[in-house]
Amino acid sequence: MPAVDETGDAIRRTRLANERTYLAWWRSGLASLAVAVGAGRIAPALAGGTTWPYEVVGLAFAVVGLAFIGYAYVRQRQVEAALQRGEFARFGDRPALVFSLLGAALGVATIALVLAHPS
């Protein structure tokens, strides 16, 4: 039975996890862009009346989607650089707070749209 290089295996697994996380950021970004189309274009057409609130919320979802995709690259590079140095790249408090606040704001805006146009 060949010897197992535990350190090499751990690094390979970490790099693969980093790749999966990168793709998850992309999936989140693409999902947010899809919601942007739904909120900004499809929902106003179905609701009738004033469209600008839907367009604003749709635009905000699009901005968040682009932020997810952009941060995916930044985070992937941070983790890869830390691996090269033999260190751990912690997910920072600032991006976590920014994405949490954006998500909460979009949630509140979505609730407001739903309550403003009851069926």
HELIX and SHEET records of a PDB file:
HELIX    1   1 GLU A    6  VAL A   37  1                                  32    
HELIX    2   2 GLY A   38  ILE A   42  3                                   5    
HELIX    3   3 ALA A   43  ALA A   47  1                                   5    
HELIX    4   4 TRP A   52  ARG A   85  1                                  34    
HELIX    5   5 ASP A   93  ALA A  116  1                                  24    
END                                                                             
